[in-house]
Amino acid sequence: MSWFIPTTTVTLKRGETTDEFGDAVDGNTVVASGLPCAVTQSRGLGDQRSFVPSEARGGVVETFTLRFRPNVHVEEQDRVLDERQGLVYQVISVYNPQSVVGAADVRVTAIRVGAVSRPVNG
């Protein structure tokens, strides 16, 4: 049985393609859109410090938990676009727990990787 209250709707994107230089870039293949999703930010243990040698700087990687209705097919490395806020999350892991009663929510651990520009009044 599904117990979460959606906070937004999202679009799932999957796949890779190459740019004009032959470098791998994220593909824009839409797998599903308009999916109800609950997004919560992990606090404390969910945040990790990182160091990027090529940029000679450190930072904090914030992790998020995304919950979907049962039977939504999400894969690692999918990108999740928050349709309400324009934020983009990268899926790190997917957990499909067993449930004693009904089907359980699909739980995803993700990191925020960017945002989509859009008009403020749009």
Phi and psi restraints in degrees (range 20) as a CNS / XPLOR table:
assign (resid 1 and name C) (resid 2 and name N)
       (resid 2 and name CA) (resid 2 and name C) 1.0 -87.4 20.0 2
assign (resid 2 and name N) (resid 2 and name CA)
       (resid 2 and name C) (resid 3 and name N) 1.0 127.5 20.0 2
assign (resid 2 and name C) (resid 3 and name N)
       (resid 3 and name CA) (resid 3 and name C) 1.0 -116.8 20.0 2
assign (resid 3 and name N) (resid 3 and name CA)
       (resid 3 and name C) (resid 4 and name N) 1.0 -1.8 20.0 2
assign (resid 3 and name C) (resid 4 and name N)
       (resid 4 and name CA) (resid 4 and name C) 1.0 -90.3 20.0 2
assign (resid 4 and name N) (resid 4 and name CA)
       (resid 4 and name C) (resid 5 and name N) 1.0 158.7 20.0 2
assign (resid 4 and name C) (resid 5 and name N)
       (resid 5 and name CA) (resid 5 and name C) 1.0 -107.0 20.0 2
assign (resid 5 and name N) (resid 5 and name CA)
       (resid 5 and name C) (resid 6 and name N) 1.0 116.0 20.0 2
assign (resid 5 and name C) (resid 6 and name N)
       (resid 6 and name CA) (resid 6 and name C) 1.0 -60.7 20.0 2
assign (resid 6 and name N) (resid 6 and name CA)
       (resid 6 and name C) (resid 7 and name N) 1.0 139.9 20.0 2
assign (resid 6 and name C) (resid 7 and name N)
       (resid 7 and name CA) (resid 7 and name C) 1.0 -104.9 20.0 2
assign (resid 7 and name N) (resid 7 and name CA)
       (resid 7 and name C) (resid 8 and name N) 1.0 -12.1 20.0 2
assign (resid 7 and name C) (resid 8 and name N)
       (resid 8 and name CA) (resid 8 and name C) 1.0 -164.2 20.0 2
assign (resid 8 and name N) (resid 8 and name CA)
       (resid 8 and name C) (resid 9 and name N) 1.0 177.0 20.0 2
assign (resid 8 and name C) (resid 9 and name N)
       (resid 9 and name CA) (resid 9 and name C) 1.0 -116.1 20.0 2
assign (resid 9 and name N) (resid 9 and name CA)
       (resid 9 and name C) (resid 10 and name N) 1.0 150.5 20.0 2
assign (resid 9 and name C) (resid 10 and name N)
       (resid 10 and name CA) (resid 10 and name C) 1.0 -133.0 20.0 2
assign (resid 10 and name N) (resid 10 and name CA)
       (resid 10 and name C) (resid 11 and name N) 1.0 163.0 20.0 2
assign (resid 10 and name C) (resid 11 and name N)
       (resid 11 and name CA) (resid 11 and name C) 1.0 -116.2 20.0 2
assign (resid 11 and name N) (resid 11 and name CA)
       (resid 11 and name C) (resid 12 and name N) 1.0 132.0 20.0 2
assign (resid 11 and name C) (resid 12 and name N)
       (resid 12 and name CA) (resid 12 and name C) 1.0 -95.1 20.0 2
assign (resid 12 and name N) (resid 12 and name CA)
       (resid 12 and name C) (resid 13 and name N) 1.0 129.1 20.0 2
assign (resid 12 and name C) (resid 13 and name N)
       (resid 13 and name CA) (resid 13 and name C) 1.0 -120.3 20.0 2
assign (resid 13 and name N) (resid 13 and name CA)
       (resid 13 and name C) (resid 14 and name N) 1.0 146.5 20.0 2
assign (resid 13 and name C) (resid 14 and name N)
       (resid 14 and name CA) (resid 14 and name C) 1.0 -144.9 20.0 2
assign (resid 14 and name N) (resid 14 and name CA)
       (resid 14 and name C) (resid 15 and name N) 1.0 153.7 20.0 2
assign (resid 14 and name C) (resid 15 and name N)
       (resid 15 and name CA) (resid 15 and name C) 1.0 102.4 20.0 2
assign (resid 15 and name N) (resid 15 and name CA)
       (resid 15 and name C) (resid 16 and name N) 1.0 168.0 20.0 2
assign (resid 15 and name C) (resid 16 and name N)
       (resid 16 and name CA) (resid 16 and name C) 1.0 -130.5 20.0 2
assign (resid 16 and name N) (resid 16 and name CA)
       (resid 16 and name C) (resid 17 and name N) 1.0 157.2 20.0 2
assign (resid 16 and name C) (resid 17 and name N)
       (resid 17 and name CA) (resid 17 and name C) 1.0 -143.0 20.0 2
assign (resid 17 and name N) (resid 17 and name CA)
       (resid 17 and name C) (resid 18 and name N) 1.0 -178.6 20.0 2
assign (resid 17 and name C) (resid 18 and name N)
       (resid 18 and name CA) (resid 18 and name C) 1.0 -118.0 20.0 2
assign (resid 18 and name N) (resid 18 and name CA)
       (resid 18 and name C) (resid 19 and name N) 1.0 147.9 20.0 2
assign (resid 18 and name C) (resid 19 and name N)
       (resid 19 and name CA) (resid 19 and name C) 1.0 -88.7 20.0 2
assign (resid 19 and name N) (resid 19 and name CA)
       (resid 19 and name C) (resid 20 and name N) 1.0 -172.4 20.0 2
assign (resid 19 and name C) (resid 20 and name N)
       (resid 20 and name CA) (resid 20 and name C) 1.0 -65.6 20.0 2
assign (resid 20 and name N) (resid 20 and name CA)
       (resid 20 and name C) (resid 21 and name N) 1.0 -14.6 20.0 2
assign (resid 20 and name C) (resid 21 and name N)
       (resid 21 and name CA) (resid 21 and name C) 1.0 -99.9 20.0 2
assign (resid 21 and name N) (resid 21 and name CA)
       (resid 21 and name C) (resid 22 and name N) 1.0 1.3 20.0 2
assign (resid 21 and name C) (resid 22 and name N)
       (resid 22 and name CA) (resid 22 and name C) 1.0 85.7 20.0 2
assign (resid 22 and name N) (resid 22 and name CA)
       (resid 22 and name C) (resid 23 and name N) 1.0 7.7 20.0 2
assign (resid 22 and name C) (resid 23 and name N)
       (resid 23 and name CA) (resid 23 and name C) 1.0 -84.2 20.0 2
assign (resid 23 and name N) (resid 23 and name CA)
       (resid 23 and name C) (resid 24 and name N) 1.0 145.0 20.0 2
assign (resid 23 and name C) (resid 24 and name N)
       (resid 24 and name CA) (resid 24 and name C) 1.0 -72.3 20.0 2
assign (resid 24 and name N) (resid 24 and name CA)
       (resid 24 and name C) (resid 25 and name N) 1.0 131.8 20.0 2
assign (resid 24 and name C) (resid 25 and name N)
       (resid 25 and name CA) (resid 25 and name C) 1.0 -134.0 20.0 2
assign (resid 25 and name N) (resid 25 and name CA)
       (resid 25 and name C) (resid 26 and name N) 1.0 159.8 20.0 2
assign (resid 25 and name C) (resid 26 and name N)
       (resid 26 and name CA) (resid 26 and name C) 1.0 -63.6 20.0 2
assign (resid 26 and name N) (resid 26 and name CA)
       (resid 26 and name C) (resid 27 and name N) 1.0 135.3 20.0 2
assign (resid 26 and name C) (resid 27 and name N)
       (resid 27 and name CA) (resid 27 and name C) 1.0 -82.8 20.0 2
assign (resid 27 and name N) (resid 27 and name CA)
       (resid 27 and name C) (resid 28 and name N) 1.0 162.5 20.0 2
assign (resid 27 and name C) (resid 28 and name N)
       (resid 28 and name CA) (resid 28 and name C) 1.0 -110.9 20.0 2
assign (resid 28 and name N) (resid 28 and name CA)
       (resid 28 and name C) (resid 29 and name N) 1.0 30.8 20.0 2
assign (resid 28 and name C) (resid 29 and name N)
       (resid 29 and name CA) (resid 29 and name C) 1.0 -72.2 20.0 2
assign (resid 29 and name N) (resid 29 and name CA)
       (resid 29 and name C) (resid 30 and name N) 1.0 114.7 20.0 2
assign (resid 29 and name C) (resid 30 and name N)
       (resid 30 and name CA) (resid 30 and name C) 1.0 -82.6 20.0 2
assign (resid 30 and name N) (resid 30 and name CA)
       (resid 30 and name C) (resid 31 and name N) 1.0 121.0 20.0 2
assign (resid 30 and name C) (resid 31 and name N)
       (resid 31 and name CA) (resid 31 and name C) 1.0 -87.6 20.0 2
assign (resid 31 and name N) (resid 31 and name CA)
       (resid 31 and name C) (resid 32 and name N) 1.0 -41.3 20.0 2
assign (resid 31 and name C) (resid 32 and name N)
       (resid 32 and name CA) (resid 32 and name C) 1.0 -158.3 20.0 2
assign (resid 32 and name N) (resid 32 and name CA)
       (resid 32 and name C) (resid 33 and name N) 1.0 151.5 20.0 2
assign (resid 32 and name C) (resid 33 and name N)
       (resid 33 and name CA) (resid 33 and name C) 1.0 -138.7 20.0 2
assign (resid 33 and name N) (resid 33 and name CA)
       (resid 33 and name C) (resid 34 and name N) 1.0 161.5 20.0 2
assign (resid 33 and name C) (resid 34 and name N)
       (resid 34 and name CA) (resid 34 and name C) 1.0 72.6 20.0 2
assign (resid 34 and name N) (resid 34 and name CA)
       (resid 34 and name C) (resid 35 and name N) 1.0 21.2 20.0 2
assign (resid 34 and name C) (resid 35 and name N)
       (resid 35 and name CA) (resid 35 and name C) 1.0 -78.8 20.0 2
assign (resid 35 and name N) (resid 35 and name CA)
       (resid 35 and name C) (resid 36 and name N) 1.0 129.9 20.0 2
assign (resid 35 and name C) (resid 36 and name N)
       (resid 36 and name CA) (resid 36 and name C) 1.0 -67.5 20.0 2
assign (resid 36 and name N) (resid 36 and name CA)
       (resid 36 and name C) (resid 37 and name N) 1.0 138.6 20.0 2
assign (resid 36 and name C) (resid 37 and name N)
       (resid 37 and name CA) (resid 37 and name C) 1.0 -150.3 20.0 2
assign (resid 37 and name N) (resid 37 and name CA)
       (resid 37 and name C) (resid 38 and name N) 1.0 142.4 20.0 2
assign (resid 37 and name C) (resid 38 and name N)
       (resid 38 and name CA) (resid 38 and name C) 1.0 -105.6 20.0 2
assign (resid 38 and name N) (resid 38 and name CA)
       (resid 38 and name C) (resid 39 and name N) 1.0 123.4 20.0 2
assign (resid 38 and name C) (resid 39 and name N)
       (resid 39 and name CA) (resid 39 and name C) 1.0 -112.6 20.0 2
assign (resid 39 and name N) (resid 39 and name CA)
       (resid 39 and name C) (resid 40 and name N) 1.0 124.1 20.0 2
assign (resid 39 and name C) (resid 40 and name N)
       (resid 40 and name CA) (resid 40 and name C) 1.0 -131.0 20.0 2
assign (resid 40 and name N) (resid 40 and name CA)
       (resid 40 and name C) (resid 41 and name N) 1.0 141.1 20.0 2
assign (resid 40 and name C) (resid 41 and name N)
       (resid 41 and name CA) (resid 41 and name C) 1.0 -87.2 20.0 2
assign (resid 41 and name N) (resid 41 and name CA)
       (resid 41 and name C) (resid 42 and name N) 1.0 131.5 20.0 2
assign (resid 41 and name C) (resid 42 and name N)
       (resid 42 and name CA) (resid 42 and name C) 1.0 -74.9 20.0 2
assign (resid 42 and name N) (resid 42 and name CA)
       (resid 42 and name C) (resid 43 and name N) 1.0 137.5 20.0 2
assign (resid 42 and name C) (resid 43 and name N)
       (resid 43 and name CA) (resid 43 and name C) 1.0 -112.3 20.0 2
assign (resid 43 and name N) (resid 43 and name CA)
       (resid 43 and name C) (resid 44 and name N) 1.0 154.5 20.0 2
assign (resid 43 and name C) (resid 44 and name N)
       (resid 44 and name CA) (resid 44 and name C) 1.0 68.3 20.0 2
assign (resid 44 and name N) (resid 44 and name CA)
       (resid 44 and name C) (resid 45 and name N) 1.0 -101.7 20.0 2
assign (resid 44 and name C) (resid 45 and name N)
       (resid 45 and name CA) (resid 45 and name C) 1.0 -65.5 20.0 2
assign (resid 45 and name N) (resid 45 and name CA)
       (resid 45 and name C) (resid 46 and name N) 1.0 -19.6 20.0 2
assign (resid 45 and name C) (resid 46 and name N)
       (resid 46 and name CA) (resid 46 and name C) 1.0 -77.2 20.0 2
assign (resid 46 and name N) (resid 46 and name CA)
       (resid 46 and name C) (resid 47 and name N) 1.0 -21.1 20.0 2
assign (resid 46 and name C) (resid 47 and name N)
       (resid 47 and name CA) (resid 47 and name C) 1.0 -89.0 20.0 2
assign (resid 47 and name N) (resid 47 and name CA)
       (resid 47 and name C) (resid 48 and name N) 1.0 137.9 20.0 2
assign (resid 47 and name C) (resid 48 and name N)
       (resid 48 and name CA) (resid 48 and name C) 1.0 -129.0 20.0 2
assign (resid 48 and name N) (resid 48 and name CA)
       (resid 48 and name C) (resid 49 and name N) 1.0 141.1 20.0 2
assign (resid 48 and name C) (resid 49 and name N)
       (resid 49 and name CA) (resid 49 and name C) 1.0 -81.2 20.0 2
assign (resid 49 and name N) (resid 49 and name CA)
       (resid 49 and name C) (resid 50 and name N) 1.0 142.3 20.0 2
assign (resid 49 and name C) (resid 50 and name N)
       (resid 50 and name CA) (resid 50 and name C) 1.0 -135.9 20.0 2
assign (resid 50 and name N) (resid 50 and name CA)
       (resid 50 and name C) (resid 51 and name N) 1.0 159.6 20.0 2
assign (resid 50 and name C) (resid 51 and name N)
       (resid 51 and name CA) (resid 51 and name C) 1.0 -130.7 20.0 2
assign (resid 51 and name N) (resid 51 and name CA)
       (resid 51 and name C) (resid 52 and name N) 1.0 127.4 20.0 2
assign (resid 51 and name C) (resid 52 and name N)
       (resid 52 and name CA) (resid 52 and name C) 1.0 -105.4 20.0 2
assign (resid 52 and name N) (resid 52 and name CA)
       (resid 52 and name C) (resid 53 and name N) 1.0 101.0 20.0 2
assign (resid 52 and name C) (resid 53 and name N)
       (resid 53 and name CA) (resid 53 and name C) 1.0 -57.7 20.0 2
assign (resid 53 and name N) (resid 53 and name CA)
       (resid 53 and name C) (resid 54 and name N) 1.0 -39.7 20.0 2
assign (resid 53 and name C) (resid 54 and name N)
       (resid 54 and name CA) (resid 54 and name C) 1.0 -65.3 20.0 2
assign (resid 54 and name N) (resid 54 and name CA)
       (resid 54 and name C) (resid 55 and name N) 1.0 -25.9 20.0 2
assign (resid 54 and name C) (resid 55 and name N)
       (resid 55 and name CA) (resid 55 and name C) 1.0 -103.3 20.0 2
assign (resid 55 and name N) (resid 55 and name CA)
       (resid 55 and name C) (resid 56 and name N) 1.0 -4.0 20.0 2
assign (resid 55 and name C) (resid 56 and name N)
       (resid 56 and name CA) (resid 56 and name C) 1.0 50.4 20.0 2
assign (resid 56 and name N) (resid 56 and name CA)
       (resid 56 and name C) (resid 57 and name N) 1.0 44.6 20.0 2
assign (resid 56 and name C) (resid 57 and name N)
       (resid 57 and name CA) (resid 57 and name C) 1.0 -148.2 20.0 2
assign (resid 57 and name N) (resid 57 and name CA)
       (resid 57 and name C) (resid 58 and name N) 1.0 157.9 20.0 2
assign (resid 57 and name C) (resid 58 and name N)
       (resid 58 and name CA) (resid 58 and name C) 1.0 -107.6 20.0 2
assign (resid 58 and name N) (resid 58 and name CA)
       (resid 58 and name C) (resid 59 and name N) 1.0 177.9 20.0 2
assign (resid 58 and name C) (resid 59 and name N)
       (resid 59 and name CA) (resid 59 and name C) 1.0 -173.4 20.0 2
assign (resid 59 and name N) (resid 59 and name CA)
       (resid 59 and name C) (resid 60 and name N) 1.0 -179.4 20.0 2
assign (resid 59 and name C) (resid 60 and name N)
       (resid 60 and name CA) (resid 60 and name C) 1.0 -116.8 20.0 2
assign (resid 60 and name N) (resid 60 and name CA)
       (resid 60 and name C) (resid 61 and name N) 1.0 126.8 20.0 2
assign (resid 60 and name C) (resid 61 and name N)
       (resid 61 and name CA) (resid 61 and name C) 1.0 -93.7 20.0 2
assign (resid 61 and name N) (resid 61 and name CA)
       (resid 61 and name C) (resid 62 and name N) 1.0 115.3 20.0 2
assign (resid 61 and name C) (resid 62 and name N)
       (resid 62 and name CA) (resid 62 and name C) 1.0 -89.3 20.0 2
assign (resid 62 and name N) (resid 62 and name CA)
       (resid 62 and name C) (resid 63 and name N) 1.0 132.4 20.0 2
assign (resid 62 and name C) (resid 63 and name N)
       (resid 63 and name CA) (resid 63 and name C) 1.0 -105.5 20.0 2
assign (resid 63 and name N) (resid 63 and name CA)
       (resid 63 and name C) (resid 64 and name N) 1.0 151.0 20.0 2
assign (resid 63 and name C) (resid 64 and name N)
       (resid 64 and name CA) (resid 64 and name C) 1.0 -129.6 20.0 2
assign (resid 64 and name N) (resid 64 and name CA)
       (resid 64 and name C) (resid 65 and name N) 1.0 151.3 20.0 2
assign (resid 64 and name C) (resid 65 and name N)
       (resid 65 and name CA) (resid 65 and name C) 1.0 -109.2 20.0 2
assign (resid 65 and name N) (resid 65 and name CA)
       (resid 65 and name C) (resid 66 and name N) 1.0 125.8 20.0 2
assign (resid 65 and name C) (resid 66 and name N)
       (resid 66 and name CA) (resid 66 and name C) 1.0 -113.5 20.0 2
assign (resid 66 and name N) (resid 66 and name CA)
       (resid 66 and name C) (resid 67 and name N) 1.0 135.7 20.0 2
assign (resid 66 and name C) (resid 67 and name N)
       (resid 67 and name CA) (resid 67 and name C) 1.0 -119.2 20.0 2
assign (resid 67 and name N) (resid 67 and name CA)
       (resid 67 and name C) (resid 68 and name N) 1.0 133.2 20.0 2
assign (resid 67 and name C) (resid 68 and name N)
       (resid 68 and name CA) (resid 68 and name C) 1.0 -119.5 20.0 2
assign (resid 68 and name N) (resid 68 and name CA)
       (resid 68 and name C) (resid 69 and name N) 1.0 162.5 20.0 2
assign (resid 68 and name C) (resid 69 and name N)
       (resid 69 and name CA) (resid 69 and name C) 1.0 -63.7 20.0 2
assign (resid 69 and name N) (resid 69 and name CA)
       (resid 69 and name C) (resid 70 and name N) 1.0 157.1 20.0 2
assign (resid 69 and name C) (resid 70 and name N)
       (resid 70 and name CA) (resid 70 and name C) 1.0 -57.2 20.0 2
assign (resid 70 and name N) (resid 70 and name CA)
       (resid 70 and name C) (resid 71 and name N) 1.0 151.6 20.0 2
assign (resid 70 and name C) (resid 71 and name N)
       (resid 71 and name CA) (resid 71 and name C) 1.0 71.3 20.0 2
assign (resid 71 and name N) (resid 71 and name CA)
       (resid 71 and name C) (resid 72 and name N) 1.0 11.3 20.0 2
assign (resid 71 and name C) (resid 72 and name N)
       (resid 72 and name CA) (resid 72 and name C) 1.0 -82.7 20.0 2
assign (resid 72 and name N) (resid 72 and name CA)
       (resid 72 and name C) (resid 73 and name N) 1.0 126.9 20.0 2
assign (resid 72 and name C) (resid 73 and name N)
       (resid 73 and name CA) (resid 73 and name C) 1.0 -91.3 20.0 2
assign (resid 73 and name N) (resid 73 and name CA)
       (resid 73 and name C) (resid 74 and name N) 1.0 106.6 20.0 2
assign (resid 73 and name C) (resid 74 and name N)
       (resid 74 and name CA) (resid 74 and name C) 1.0 -118.2 20.0 2
assign (resid 74 and name N) (resid 74 and name CA)
       (resid 74 and name C) (resid 75 and name N) 1.0 138.2 20.0 2
assign (resid 74 and name C) (resid 75 and name N)
       (resid 75 and name CA) (resid 75 and name C) 1.0 -119.3 20.0 2
assign (resid 75 and name N) (resid 75 and name CA)
       (resid 75 and name C) (resid 76 and name N) 1.0 156.4 20.0 2
assign (resid 75 and name C) (resid 76 and name N)
       (resid 76 and name CA) (resid 76 and name C) 1.0 -59.1 20.0 2
assign (resid 76 and name N) (resid 76 and name CA)
       (resid 76 and name C) (resid 77 and name N) 1.0 144.4 20.0 2
assign (resid 76 and name C) (resid 77 and name N)
       (resid 77 and name CA) (resid 77 and name C) 1.0 77.0 20.0 2
assign (resid 77 and name N) (resid 77 and name CA)
       (resid 77 and name C) (resid 78 and name N) 1.0 -0.6 20.0 2
assign (resid 77 and name C) (resid 78 and name N)
       (resid 78 and name CA) (resid 78 and name C) 1.0 -64.3 20.0 2
assign (resid 78 and name N) (resid 78 and name CA)
       (resid 78 and name C) (resid 79 and name N) 1.0 156.7 20.0 2
assign (resid 78 and name C) (resid 79 and name N)
       (resid 79 and name CA) (resid 79 and name C) 1.0 -110.8 20.0 2
assign (resid 79 and name N) (resid 79 and name CA)
       (resid 79 and name C) (resid 80 and name N) 1.0 137.8 20.0 2
assign (resid 79 and name C) (resid 80 and name N)
       (resid 80 and name CA) (resid 80 and name C) 1.0 -116.2 20.0 2
assign (resid 80 and name N) (resid 80 and name CA)
       (resid 80 and name C) (resid 81 and name N) 1.0 118.3 20.0 2
assign (resid 80 and name C) (resid 81 and name N)
       (resid 81 and name CA) (resid 81 and name C) 1.0 -99.5 20.0 2
assign (resid 81 and name N) (resid 81 and name CA)
       (resid 81 and name C) (resid 82 and name N) 1.0 117.8 20.0 2
assign (resid 81 and name C) (resid 82 and name N)
       (resid 82 and name CA) (resid 82 and name C) 1.0 -73.9 20.0 2
assign (resid 82 and name N) (resid 82 and name CA)
       (resid 82 and name C) (resid 83 and name N) 1.0 112.5 20.0 2
assign (resid 82 and name C) (resid 83 and name N)
       (resid 83 and name CA) (resid 83 and name C) 1.0 -70.9 20.0 2
assign (resid 83 and name N) (resid 83 and name CA)
       (resid 83 and name C) (resid 84 and name N) 1.0 -22.4 20.0 2
assign (resid 83 and name C) (resid 84 and name N)
       (resid 84 and name CA) (resid 84 and name C) 1.0 -84.1 20.0 2
assign (resid 84 and name N) (resid 84 and name CA)
       (resid 84 and name C) (resid 85 and name N) 1.0 -44.2 20.0 2
assign (resid 84 and name C) (resid 85 and name N)
       (resid 85 and name CA) (resid 85 and name C) 1.0 -103.9 20.0 2
assign (resid 85 and name N) (resid 85 and name CA)
       (resid 85 and name C) (resid 86 and name N) 1.0 -13.0 20.0 2
assign (resid 85 and name C) (resid 86 and name N)
       (resid 86 and name CA) (resid 86 and name C) 1.0 79.2 20.0 2
assign (resid 86 and name N) (resid 86 and name CA)
       (resid 86 and name C) (resid 87 and name N) 1.0 14.3 20.0 2
assign (resid 86 and name C) (resid 87 and name N)
       (resid 87 and name CA) (resid 87 and name C) 1.0 -85.0 20.0 2
assign (resid 87 and name N) (resid 87 and name CA)
       (resid 87 and name C) (resid 88 and name N) 1.0 149.6 20.0 2
assign (resid 87 and name C) (resid 88 and name N)
       (resid 88 and name CA) (resid 88 and name C) 1.0 -118.6 20.0 2
assign (resid 88 and name N) (resid 88 and name CA)
       (resid 88 and name C) (resid 89 and name N) 1.0 131.1 20.0 2
assign (resid 88 and name C) (resid 89 and name N)
       (resid 89 and name CA) (resid 89 and name C) 1.0 -117.6 20.0 2
assign (resid 89 and name N) (resid 89 and name CA)
       (resid 89 and name C) (resid 90 and name N) 1.0 144.2 20.0 2
assign (resid 89 and name C) (resid 90 and name N)
       (resid 90 and name CA) (resid 90 and name C) 1.0 -103.2 20.0 2
assign (resid 90 and name N) (resid 90 and name CA)
       (resid 90 and name C) (resid 91 and name N) 1.0 126.3 20.0 2
assign (resid 90 and name C) (resid 91 and name N)
       (resid 91 and name CA) (resid 91 and name C) 1.0 -75.5 20.0 2
assign (resid 91 and name N) (resid 91 and name CA)
       (resid 91 and name C) (resid 92 and name N) 1.0 126.0 20.0 2
assign (resid 91 and name C) (resid 92 and name N)
       (resid 92 and name CA) (resid 92 and name C) 1.0 -97.2 20.0 2
assign (resid 92 and name N) (resid 92 and name CA)
       (resid 92 and name C) (resid 93 and name N) 1.0 -45.1 20.0 2
assign (resid 92 and name C) (resid 93 and name N)
       (resid 93 and name CA) (resid 93 and name C) 1.0 -149.5 20.0 2
assign (resid 93 and name N) (resid 93 and name CA)
       (resid 93 and name C) (resid 94 and name N) 1.0 154.7 20.0 2
assign (resid 93 and name C) (resid 94 and name N)
       (resid 94 and name CA) (resid 94 and name C) 1.0 -125.0 20.0 2
assign (resid 94 and name N) (resid 94 and name CA)
       (resid 94 and name C) (resid 95 and name N) 1.0 134.5 20.0 2
assign (resid 94 and name C) (resid 95 and name N)
       (resid 95 and name CA) (resid 95 and name C) 1.0 -127.5 20.0 2
assign (resid 95 and name N) (resid 95 and name CA)
       (resid 95 and name C) (resid 96 and name N) 1.0 119.6 20.0 2
assign (resid 95 and name C) (resid 96 and name N)
       (resid 96 and name CA) (resid 96 and name C) 1.0 -110.8 20.0 2
assign (resid 96 and name N) (resid 96 and name CA)
       (resid 96 and name C) (resid 97 and name N) 1.0 86.6 20.0 2
assign (resid 96 and name C) (resid 97 and name N)
       (resid 97 and name CA) (resid 97 and name C) 1.0 -70.9 20.0 2
assign (resid 97 and name N) (resid 97 and name CA)
       (resid 97 and name C) (resid 98 and name N) 1.0 155.0 20.0 2
assign (resid 97 and name C) (resid 98 and name N)
       (resid 98 and name CA) (resid 98 and name C) 1.0 -79.9 20.0 2
assign (resid 98 and name N) (resid 98 and name CA)
       (resid 98 and name C) (resid 99 and name N) 1.0 151.6 20.0 2
assign (resid 98 and name C) (resid 99 and name N)
       (resid 99 and name CA) (resid 99 and name C) 1.0 -130.4 20.0 2
assign (resid 99 and name N) (resid 99 and name CA)
       (resid 99 and name C) (resid 100 and name N) 1.0 141.9 20.0 2
assign (resid 99 and name C) (resid 100 and name N)
       (resid 100 and name CA) (resid 100 and name C) 1.0 -73.1 20.0 2
assign (resid 100 and name N) (resid 100 and name CA)
       (resid 100 and name C) (resid 101 and name N) 1.0 -35.9 20.0 2
assign (resid 100 and name C) (resid 101 and name N)
       (resid 101 and name CA) (resid 101 and name C) 1.0 -121.8 20.0 2
assign (resid 101 and name N) (resid 101 and name CA)
       (resid 101 and name C) (resid 102 and name N) 1.0 117.3 20.0 2
assign (resid 101 and name C) (resid 102 and name N)
       (resid 102 and name CA) (resid 102 and name C) 1.0 69.0 20.0 2
assign (resid 102 and name N) (resid 102 and name CA)
       (resid 102 and name C) (resid 103 and name N) 1.0 -162.7 20.0 2
assign (resid 102 and name C) (resid 103 and name N)
       (resid 103 and name CA) (resid 103 and name C) 1.0 -100.0 20.0 2
assign (resid 103 and name N) (resid 103 and name CA)
       (resid 103 and name C) (resid 104 and name N) 1.0 140.8 20.0 2
assign (resid 103 and name C) (resid 104 and name N)
       (resid 104 and name CA) (resid 104 and name C) 1.0 -87.9 20.0 2
assign (resid 104 and name N) (resid 104 and name CA)
       (resid 104 and name C) (resid 105 and name N) 1.0 156.7 20.0 2
assign (resid 104 and name C) (resid 105 and name N)
       (resid 105 and name CA) (resid 105 and name C) 1.0 -63.4 20.0 2
assign (resid 105 and name N) (resid 105 and name CA)
       (resid 105 and name C) (resid 106 and name N) 1.0 152.0 20.0 2
assign (resid 105 and name C) (resid 106 and name N)
       (resid 106 and name CA) (resid 106 and name C) 1.0 -86.7 20.0 2
assign (resid 106 and name N) (resid 106 and name CA)
       (resid 106 and name C) (resid 107 and name N) 1.0 123.6 20.0 2
assign (resid 106 and name C) (resid 107 and name N)
       (resid 107 and name CA) (resid 107 and name C) 1.0 -107.5 20.0 2
assign (resid 107 and name N) (resid 107 and name CA)
       (resid 107 and name C) (resid 108 and name N) 1.0 134.5 20.0 2
assign (resid 107 and name C) (resid 108 and name N)
       (resid 108 and name CA) (resid 108 and name C) 1.0 -127.2 20.0 2
assign (resid 108 and name N) (resid 108 and name CA)
       (resid 108 and name C) (resid 109 and name N) 1.0 136.0 20.0 2
assign (resid 108 and name C) (resid 109 and name N)
       (resid 109 and name CA) (resid 109 and name C) 1.0 -100.0 20.0 2
assign (resid 109 and name N) (resid 109 and name CA)
       (resid 109 and name C) (resid 110 and name N) 1.0 130.6 20.0 2
assign (resid 109 and name C) (resid 110 and name N)
       (resid 110 and name CA) (resid 110 and name C) 1.0 -143.9 20.0 2
assign (resid 110 and name N) (resid 110 and name CA)
       (resid 110 and name C) (resid 111 and name N) 1.0 162.4 20.0 2
assign (resid 110 and name C) (resid 111 and name N)
       (resid 111 and name CA) (resid 111 and name C) 1.0 -120.1 20.0 2
assign (resid 111 and name N) (resid 111 and name CA)
       (resid 111 and name C) (resid 112 and name N) 1.0 148.9 20.0 2
assign (resid 111 and name C) (resid 112 and name N)
       (resid 112 and name CA) (resid 112 and name C) 1.0 -80.6 20.0 2
assign (resid 112 and name N) (resid 112 and name CA)
       (resid 112 and name C) (resid 113 and name N) 1.0 128.2 20.0 2
assign (resid 112 and name C) (resid 113 and name N)
       (resid 113 and name CA) (resid 113 and name C) 1.0 -115.9 20.0 2
assign (resid 113 and name N) (resid 113 and name CA)
       (resid 113 and name C) (resid 114 and name N) 1.0 -8.1 20.0 2
assign (resid 113 and name C) (resid 114 and name N)
       (resid 114 and name CA) (resid 114 and name C) 1.0 172.7 20.0 2
assign (resid 114 and name N) (resid 114 and name CA)
       (resid 114 and name C) (resid 115 and name N) 1.0 -174.5 20.0 2
assign (resid 114 and name C) (resid 115 and name N)
       (resid 115 and name CA) (resid 115 and name C) 1.0 -141.4 20.0 2
assign (resid 115 and name N) (resid 115 and name CA)
       (resid 115 and name C) (resid 116 and name N) 1.0 155.2 20.0 2
assign (resid 115 and name C) (resid 116 and name N)
       (resid 116 and name CA) (resid 116 and name C) 1.0 -101.8 20.0 2
assign (resid 116 and name N) (resid 116 and name CA)
       (resid 116 and name C) (resid 117 and name N) 1.0 130.0 20.0 2
assign (resid 116 and name C) (resid 117 and name N)
       (resid 117 and name CA) (resid 117 and name C) 1.0 -73.6 20.0 2
assign (resid 117 and name N) (resid 117 and name CA)
       (resid 117 and name C) (resid 118 and name N) 1.0 138.5 20.0 2
assign (resid 117 and name C) (resid 118 and name N)
       (resid 118 and name CA) (resid 118 and name C) 1.0 -155.6 20.0 2
assign (resid 118 and name N) (resid 118 and name CA)
       (resid 118 and name C) (resid 119 and name N) 1.0 158.6 20.0 2
assign (resid 118 and name C) (resid 119 and name N)
       (resid 119 and name CA) (resid 119 and name C) 1.0 -62.4 20.0 2
assign (resid 119 and name N) (resid 119 and name CA)
       (resid 119 and name C) (resid 120 and name N) 1.0 145.3 20.0 2
assign (resid 119 and name C) (resid 120 and name N)
       (resid 120 and name CA) (resid 120 and name C) 1.0 -64.5 20.0 2
assign (resid 120 and name N) (resid 120 and name CA)
       (resid 120 and name C) (resid 121 and name N) 1.0 -38.3 20.0 2
assign (resid 120 and name C) (resid 121 and name N)
       (resid 121 and name CA) (resid 121 and name C) 1.0 -92.5 20.0 2
assign (resid 121 and name N) (resid 121 and name CA)
       (resid 121 and name C) (resid 122 and name N) 1.0 12.4 20.0 2
